[in-house]
């Protein structure tokens, strides 16, 4: 599972934006977002789940959520 490709943003990767919004779609694909609004397609980045877990180990606590789920967190980690 750690080699699974996931979607995040340049803000999480380059600006260290905390991950506060996590989506798992109907097919089981993951998206991880910070607090930024108005994110554009060109802001998206595809990385391995392993990298997300390196950025924020607490994400491991929510990996059991079902498909079609969304988790909001006040703060990361």
Number of C-alpha atoms within 10 A of each C-alpha: 7 11 10 12 17 19 17 23 24 17 19 21 16 8 10 11 17 21 25 18 17 20 20 19 14 11 8 13 14 21 20 22 22 23 15 12 7 6 14 8 8 8 12 17 17 12 16 15 22 17 16 21 13 10 17 14 13 14 18 12 9 10 11 7 13 13 14 13 13 14 12 12 13 10 11 15 13
